Amino acid sequence: MVDRSALLHEMIVRCPSISLWVEFLYGKSTRLYLGDEHIMSATRVQQGDPLGPLLFALVLHPRIHKIRDNCKLLLHAWYLDNGAVVGDSGE
C-alpha cells in the first residue's frame, strides 16, 4: 500500500515536471463506480493506472536504500513494484 501524501511528496522531489499532473490525479479522492453504486478511492495507487508501477516504485525507492544500508542480505533485487529478498529472516 502506498500513502498518497508520500507519493505526492516523492513526485515533487524526484519528478517535478509531472508532479502537478500526478497531484491532479491523486490529490483528491476519486469516485469508482460499481454498477449504479460508487465508492470513494482515497488511498493507494489506482489499479490499472499506467503510472501505477512508477508511482509505487518512487515511494519504495527510499525504503530500498534503507534496506540496503541497514540489513545484511544475500540478495535484494527490485524491478518497478516487485522485489525479491534473500537472507536471514531476522534481517
C-alpha positions in Angstrom: 0.0 0.0 0.0 1.2 3.5 -0.8 0.2 6.5 1.2 -0.8 9.2 -1.3 0.9 12.0 0.7 4.2 10.1 0.5 3.6 9.5 -3.2 2.9 13.2 -3.9 6.0 14.2 -1.9 8.3 11.9 -3.9 6.8 13.2 -7.1 7.7 16.8 -6.2 11.2 15.8 -5.2 12.1 13.3 -8.0 9.8 14.2 -10.9 8.8 17.9 -10.6 7.9 18.2 -14.2 4.9 15.8 -13.9 4.1 16.4 -10.2 1.2 18.7 -11.0 -0.3 16.1 -13.2 0.0 13.4 -10.6 -1.4 15.8 -7.9 -4.4 16.3 -10.2 -4.8 12.5 -10.5 -4.1 11.6 -6.8 -4.6 14.8 -4.8 -8.2 14.1 -4.0 -10.4 11.1 -3.6 -11.9 9.7 -6.8 -15.2 8.1 -7.4 -15.1 4.5 -8.5 -18.3 3.2 -10.0 -19.7 -0.3 -9.3 -22.8 -0.6 -11.4 -25.2 2.0 -10.0 -23.2 2.4 -6.8 -19.9 4.0 -6.1 -17.1 4.1 -3.6 -14.5 6.7 -2.9 -10.9 5.9 -3.5 -8.6 7.9 -1.2 -5.6 5.6 -0.7 -3.1 3.6 -2.8 -2.3 3.8 -6.5 -5.2 3.1 -8.8 -5.3 -0.4 -10.2 -4.8 -0.3 -14.0 -3.1 3.2 -14.0 -0.2 3.0 -16.4 1.7 5.3 -14.0 1.0 3.0 -11.1 4.2 0.9 -11.1 6.3 4.1 -11.4 4.5 5.9 -8.6 4.8 2.9 -6.3 8.5 2.5 -7.2 9.2 6.1 -6.4 7.7 5.7 -2.9 9.5 2.4 -2.4 12.9 3.8 -3.5 13.9 5.4 -0.2 12.9 2.3 1.7 15.0 0.1 -0.6 18.0 2.3 0.2 17.2 1.9 3.9 17.2 -1.9 3.5 20.5 -1.8 1.6 22.1 0.3 4.2 20.8 -1.4 7.4 20.4 -5.1 6.5 22.9 -7.8 5.7 21.1 -9.7 3.0 22.4 -12.2 0.4 20.3 -10.5 -2.2 17.6 -7.9 -2.6 16.6 -7.0 -6.2 13.8 -4.8 -7.3 12.0 -4.0 -10.6 9.3 -1.4 -10.5 6.8 -2.7 -7.9 8.3 -6.2 -7.5 11.1 -7.3 -5.2 13.0 -10.3 -4.1 14.7 -10.5 -0.7 17.0 -13.4 0.2 18.7 -13.6 3.6 18.3 -14.4 7.3 14.7 -13.9 8.4 15.9 -11.8 11.3 17.2 -9.2 9.0 
